[in-house]
């Protein structure tokens, strides 16, 4: 049975990705900072899915938190920390926390699990379109999402022959953040005439994990927004 770990799998998008893999019979683990939340999401998904507490913002705890994970075919890290942080009102604590979680926490998770990867194991790290389309208050978000590009390129060398790719979504129309917002930004600008969906992001994640020719790649899921 394929073993799939979704870090950040208790959130809206992470939960949909976890459901995607559990629905096809994978042995799925979802994580959240709070163990009770992770276990509640795992119970809702069903199919033997289990929940695990993991805090990427405290990278020194990751090794111990993942001690019971013994085998990995697919690793997906979706966790985000995207609070706006303008230079005019710059919050250093929030900035350090966000960068630590997104870059140090992501890298440490891969390091901890590397020796437990199966021969065909692969990794998908989530960034975001803010690296290409910054907005007021996105300085730290744009920076750490751009850092994901550098991270996958170096990891592709360091963990070879295992593959690692990045997925950078734009706004996701049916996500909890945007599904009830009338006329969300960018929807009229995309060539497809709408925002991408969580199901489409889950399918793209699956593609990056299973296609053995794709490595060290940035996949932008934006409905073609970058072409406009």
N, C-alpha and C positions, 0 to 999 in steps of 0.2 A: 504494500500500500504506500502511496506517495505521502510523504510527511511535509506539511506546509505550515510555516510559521508566519503569522501576520502581526507585525509589531505596530501597535496603534489600531488593532482590529476591533476595538470597541466603539470607535467613532462611526459616523454615518457612512463615509466612503470605505473605511477599513472593514466595517461590518458587511457591506455588500460584496467586497472582494472575498472575504471569508466565506460568505454564503455561496459564492460562485464555485469555490474549490470544494467546499463541503458537499455541495449538491452533486458533484461528480464522483464523490466517494473518497476524497483525500482525508487523511488523518490531520485535522486542522487544530492549531493552537492560536488563540488570540490573546493579545496582551493589552493591559491598561495600567496606569499608575496605581489604581485601586483594585485590589484583588476581587472584591465583591462585584464590582462592575464588570470586570473581565469574565467572571464566572456566570453572571447573569446573561451577558451577551452570548457566551458559549452555550448556555442552556437553551436560549431562544433559537440559535442556529441549529442545534441538535446534531444528530449523526455522529456522536462521539467527540464532537468539538470540546476542547477544554480551555479554561481561562487561566492566565498566569499574570502575576503582578510584575511590572517592569517599568522603571523610571529612567528614560534616556537622559533626563536632566541631571541625574546622579550617576555618571558613567562608572564611578568606582564600585557601584553596587551591581553592575550588569552581570559580571561573571557569576556571582553567587545566585542571582535571580534566575539564570538560565541553566543552573546545574542539573536540573532534571530533564533537560532537552538533550537527547542522546543521538538523534539522527535527523538530518535535514536534507530534503530534496529541493525545496523552494523556500527562499527567504524573501519576504516583502516588508519593507519598512515604510509605513505611510505617515507616521506621527508628524504633526506640524506644531509650530509655535509662532503664529503669524500675527501677533498683536501689532497694530500700527505704532510706530515710534519715530516721530518727526525729529529733525535736528533742532528745531526751535524749542522743543520740550523733550530733549533726549533723556531717556531713562537708561542709565548704564546697567543697572541691575537686570532689567528686562532684556537688554541687548545681549549681555553675557549669558543669561539663561537660555535665550533662543539659539544663539550660536553653539553653545555647549551641547544642547539637546540635538540640534540638527546635524552638526558636523562631528563633534567628538563622540556623541552617543551613537550615531549611525556607524562610525568607523569602529568603535569598540565592540558593538554587537557583531559585526562581521568578523572581527578578530577572535572574539570568544568562540564563535560557532564554526570557524573555518575547519578545525580538525574533525568536526562532526558532519561535514558535508559528504554526501554520497558522490560517487564518481561523476555523475551527470548533474550535480546540483547547480543551481543558478540563483542570482540575486537581482531584485529590483528595488531601487531606492527612489523615493518620491521627492521631487523638487517642486517647481511651479513656474508658471509663465511670467511671474514678476521679474524673473531674471532678464527677460527680453522686453517686457513692457512695464517699467517702473511707474509708480504713482506716488503722490504726496504721502509721506509716512512709510514708504516701503524700503528705505535705505537698508535696514538690516535684513528684511525678508528677501529683497533682490540679491543681496550679497550672499546670504547662505544658500539660496537656491542656485546661484552661479557656482558656489563652492561644491555643490553636488556634482556638477559637471566634472570638476577637477578630481573629485573623490572617486567617481566611477572609473575614470581613466587610469588613475594610479592603482586602484584595486584590481582592475582587469589584468594588470601586470603582476601584482603581488599575489593574487590568489589563483593565477592561471594553473591549470586549464579551466577552472570554473569561470563562468561568465557572470558579468555584472553590467546592468544597464540602468538608465535613469528614465523616469516618466515624469513629464512636466505638464500637468493639466492647466487649462485655463479655468474660467468660472464654470462650475458644474451646475446645470440648470435645475436638477431635481435633488440637489444636496440640501440638507437641513438649513444651511445659511441662505440659499437663494430660491428655493422652490416656491415660497409664498411672497416673493418680491415681484411686484408688477413691473414689467419692462426693465429687467435687470441689465446692467451695463454689458455692452459688447454683443448682445443677442442679435441686434439688427445689423451689426457690422460683419458677422461671420458669413462667408460664402454659402454655408449650408442653411443660413437663416435662423439659427437657433444656437443655444449653448449645448455642449456635449452632456451626456448623461452618465450616471454612476455605472450603469451596466456597460456602457462603452469603455469606460476606464477599466473596469474589471476585465473585459475582453482583451484590452490592450496589454494589461498586466500579464495575462495568461500567455499572450503572444510572445512577449519578451522573455518569459520564463522558459517556454518550450522550444522556441526556434533556435536551433543550435548554431546558426550562422550569424546571429546578432550579438555583438559584444562591444562594450565601451561606447554605447550609443545613447544619445539624447533623443527621446521621442516626445514631440510636442503634440498634446491632445487639446486642440483649440478650435476645431471646426474650420480651420483655415484662416484664423484671425491674423496670423503673422504675415499673410499674403496681402493684407489690405493696408 
